[in-house]
Amino acid sequence: MIRRFIEFALHIWYNEATEQKGCDALRYTVLVAEDERDIVALLSLYLKSNGYDVLTAYNGLDALVLVQTRHVDLALLDIMMPD
């Protein structure tokens, strides 16, 4: 179920992003914000194997810092995280 959701979200986002940037050869950056390290590892592995750059945050504060300091094309967020 989670895999289908991620694939669906990335498919929609990817199509919109490539139309805006005009090139599908560009790499996109996905932020994975999740406090469960196993989930972060799984999502990171999946995204990296599909050609995405991945940033990770294990709490809300780290996620905010990354969004403010790095370019993020898509954020996958846990809605119940510490901090």
N, C-alpha and C positions, 0 to 999 in steps of 0.2 A: 504494500500500500504506500509506504513512504517512498519507495523507489519510483513508483508511477507518478506521485505528486512532484517529486524533484525533476523527473524527466519532463513532465508537462510544463512546469514553471520555467525550466531552462529552455525548452523548445519555444515557448511564447516569447521569452525574453531574448533569446538568440535571434529569432526572426526579426523582432523589432530593432535590436541593436545593429544587426547587419544592414538593415535597410537605412538606418540613420548614418552609419559609418561608411556604407557603400562598399564594404569589403569583408568577406567572411574569413580572410586569412589572419585577421588580427586576433590576438589573445585577449581574453576577457578575464577579469579578476572577480572572484566570488569570495565573500566573507562568510565564514561559517562561525556563528556565535552560539556556543552550546557548552554547558558545564559538564556534561558526560563525555569524558575523554575517548571512550570507545566509539561513540557516535561521531565525534569530530574526526577520529582516525578513519572511520569507514567512509564518511562523506568526502573527506580530503582525498582518499585513495581513488574513489569513484570519479571525482571531478578532475583530478590530475590525469588520470588515465584517459579522460576524454578531452584533454588539451586545455584545461582551464588553469589559470594561476589561482592559488588558494591562500587566503589569509585566515588565521584562526584566532578566536578569542574565547576564553573560558569563563568570562563574566561580562556583565553589562558595561562596566567602566572601560575595560580593554576594548570592547567593541566600539564604543563611542570614540575613543582615541584613534583607532584605526580608520574609522569613517572620516574623521576630521583631518587626518594626516596623510592618508593614502587614497588613491583613486579606486573606488569600488563600483563595479558594474551591477552586481547583484548581491544581496545579503540574505542568507538563510538563517533565521533567528529562532532560538528557543524562547518561548513567551514567558517561561517561568524560570528565570536565572537569578542567581545571587548577584548582589551589587547592581 
